[in-house]
Amino acid sequence: MKKYFKIFGWICLGIFLQFKFNVLYGIVFLENLYFHERTYYIEMNLPPEKGNLQVLKIKTVVHHSLGPDYFANVYLPESYRVVNKTPYKGAETIPGYLAYQMNMKRKYRDVLSEENFIIATNEADPSPRPIYVHFENLQQRLLQDDSYKISTSKLTSSLQGPKRVEAKFPQKLSM
């Protein structure tokens, strides 16, 4: 009888190891679908510095994401020149704005990116202009945000907006 349980145990272990990844992936997928909302986070920071060059720090997160591909595009006004990045030509165009693509990477259930944009002001623009952030996947636009506004006076840029923007949506299979 002992030999029977030993053989049966090895067979069960073999079956479990063979289907381990598929079963675990299915469990995690169903748990994400039925128990978690998909949340988008945007954080921007522009430390006050004197001079023409400043560092705009942008962090984007898609929390509890089901889809494999998420993209985030940041639209900055044309009056600000980004020194360390080239504009992204594959994004939708907005008049008066240049698009820059965030480098989104998957980390477990989240898709996240953190980029530093070195911006130089071309002209003094005291009126605040919005910074647009678009979250997209291969099929559709998922979120468009314009909570942050940037303005420049006396060669010093300032950022207006909350510390963190958060948007929650229920999970769907097509998202």
PLY file of the C-alpha trace (Angstrom):
ply
format ascii 1.0
element vertex 175
property float x
property float y
property float z
element edge 174
property int vertex1
property int vertex2
end_header
0.00 0.00 0.00
2.90 2.33 0.79
4.32 1.77 -2.70
0.91 2.59 -4.23
0.75 5.99 -2.47
4.34 6.72 -3.46
3.63 6.06 -7.16
0.34 7.97 -6.98
2.14 10.93 -5.38
4.76 11.03 -8.13
2.05 10.91 -10.80
0.15 13.79 -9.15
3.35 15.82 -8.83
4.13 15.24 -12.53
0.65 16.31 -13.58
0.85 19.40 -11.36
4.25 20.39 -12.74
3.09 19.88 -16.32
0.07 22.17 -15.97
1.42 24.45 -13.24
1.88 27.56 -15.32
-1.44 27.34 -17.16
-3.48 26.71 -14.02
-1.76 29.43 -12.01
-2.12 31.91 -14.87
-5.83 31.11 -15.07
-6.32 31.57 -11.33
-4.52 34.94 -11.34
-6.46 36.06 -14.43
-9.84 35.19 -12.89
-8.88 36.79 -9.58
-7.92 40.03 -11.36
-11.10 39.96 -13.44
-13.58 39.43 -10.62
-11.97 40.92 -7.51
-9.90 43.94 -8.56
-10.54 47.21 -10.33
-8.07 48.51 -12.89
-6.53 51.73 -11.54
-4.50 54.37 -13.35
-2.04 56.52 -11.42
-0.19 59.59 -12.65
2.37 61.47 -10.58
4.22 64.57 -11.79
6.84 66.62 -10.03
8.70 69.74 -11.16
11.16 70.90 -8.49
11.52 74.70 -8.44
14.85 75.66 -9.99
16.13 78.90 -11.41
17.37 78.86 -14.96
16.32 77.66 -18.35
16.59 73.89 -17.73
14.32 71.99 -15.34
13.56 68.31 -14.70
9.94 67.20 -15.05
9.46 63.80 -13.38
6.48 61.77 -14.59
5.39 58.40 -13.22
2.54 56.39 -14.76
1.07 53.13 -13.42
-1.69 50.81 -14.61
-2.49 48.77 -11.48
-4.13 45.30 -11.76
-3.94 45.25 -15.53
-5.17 42.25 -17.51
-3.99 43.20 -20.97
-0.43 42.56 -22.08
0.16 45.88 -23.84
-0.39 49.31 -22.36
1.04 52.54 -23.72
1.19 55.99 -22.17
1.83 59.13 -24.18
2.61 62.49 -22.60
1.78 65.68 -24.51
3.81 68.76 -23.61
3.18 72.23 -25.07
5.41 73.22 -27.99
6.68 76.21 -26.02
8.69 73.70 -23.93
11.59 71.91 -25.59
12.53 68.48 -24.23
16.31 68.09 -24.36
16.75 64.40 -23.55
13.91 62.81 -25.58
12.68 62.96 -29.16
9.00 63.48 -29.94
7.01 60.34 -30.68
5.51 60.47 -34.18
3.25 57.41 -33.74
0.80 59.10 -31.36
-2.29 61.10 -32.15
-1.45 64.74 -32.83
-2.84 67.58 -30.75
-2.34 71.09 -32.18
0.23 73.03 -30.17
1.58 69.93 -28.41
4.36 67.39 -28.94
3.89 63.75 -27.88
6.46 61.75 -25.93
6.12 58.03 -25.26
6.58 56.59 -21.78
8.61 53.37 -21.52
5.94 51.10 -19.97
7.18 47.83 -18.44
5.17 45.01 -16.89
5.93 44.14 -13.28
3.69 41.34 -12.00
0.15 42.78 -12.18
1.18 46.35 -12.89
2.44 48.16 -15.97
4.55 51.12 -14.94
6.98 53.73 -16.13
8.99 56.55 -14.63
10.63 59.13 -16.91
12.59 62.33 -16.34
12.08 65.02 -18.97
14.68 67.80 -19.07
12.69 70.74 -20.34
13.85 74.13 -21.56
11.46 77.02 -21.92
11.42 78.72 -25.28
9.31 81.68 -24.18
7.66 83.07 -21.08
4.07 81.81 -20.93
2.39 82.89 -17.67
-0.95 81.29 -18.54
-1.14 77.66 -17.37
-1.41 75.09 -20.17
-2.46 71.48 -19.52
-0.17 68.48 -19.87
-2.13 65.64 -21.44
-1.52 61.98 -20.59
-3.18 59.27 -22.70
-3.30 55.62 -21.67
-3.94 53.24 -24.57
-3.77 49.59 -25.48
-3.64 48.08 -28.95
-7.40 48.51 -29.43
-8.54 51.76 -27.82
-7.80 54.77 -25.62
-8.41 53.85 -22.01
-7.93 57.15 -20.20
-7.19 60.78 -21.06
-6.04 63.07 -18.26
-5.31 66.80 -18.17
-5.14 67.43 -14.41
-1.64 68.96 -14.46
-0.94 72.44 -15.81
2.45 74.01 -16.52
3.31 77.72 -16.73
6.49 79.80 -16.95
7.33 83.22 -15.58
10.80 84.79 -15.36
12.44 81.61 -16.78
11.06 79.49 -13.94
8.44 76.85 -14.76
5.85 75.78 -12.23
3.49 72.81 -12.18
-0.05 73.02 -10.87
-2.08 69.96 -9.98
-2.57 67.28 -7.37
0.25 65.17 -5.99
-1.28 62.06 -7.56
-4.12 61.52 -10.02
-6.08 58.29 -9.69
-8.83 56.85 -11.90
-10.57 53.51 -11.25
-12.51 51.40 -13.71
-14.09 47.92 -13.42
-12.26 45.13 -15.23
-13.53 43.97 -18.61
-12.15 41.30 -20.88
-11.66 43.71 -23.81
-9.64 46.18 -21.70
0 1
1 2
2 3
3 4
4 5
5 6
6 7
7 8
8 9
9 10
10 11
11 12
12 13
13 14
14 15
15 16
16 17
17 18
18 19
19 20
20 21
21 22
22 23
23 24
24 25
25 26
26 27
27 28
28 29
29 30
30 31
31 32
32 33
33 34
34 35
35 36
36 37
37 38
38 39
39 40
40 41
41 42
42 43
43 44
44 45
45 46
46 47
47 48
48 49
49 50
50 51
51 52
52 53
53 54
54 55
55 56
56 57
57 58
58 59
59 60
60 61
61 62
62 63
63 64
64 65
65 66
66 67
67 68
68 69
69 70
70 71
71 72
72 73
73 74
74 75
75 76
76 77
77 78
78 79
79 80
80 81
81 82
82 83
83 84
84 85
85 86
86 87
87 88
88 89
89 90
90 91
91 92
92 93
93 94
94 95
95 96
96 97
97 98
98 99
99 100
100 101
101 102
102 103
103 104
104 105
105 106
106 107
107 108
108 109
109 110
110 111
111 112
112 113
113 114
114 115
115 116
116 117
117 118
118 119
119 120
120 121
121 122
122 123
123 124
124 125
125 126
126 127
127 128
128 129
129 130
130 131
131 132
132 133
133 134
134 135
135 136
136 137
137 138
138 139
139 140
140 141
141 142
142 143
143 144
144 145
145 146
146 147
147 148
148 149
149 150
150 151
151 152
152 153
153 154
154 155
155 156
156 157
157 158
158 159
159 160
160 161
161 162
162 163
163 164
164 165
165 166
166 167
167 168
168 169
169 170
170 171
171 172
172 173
173 174
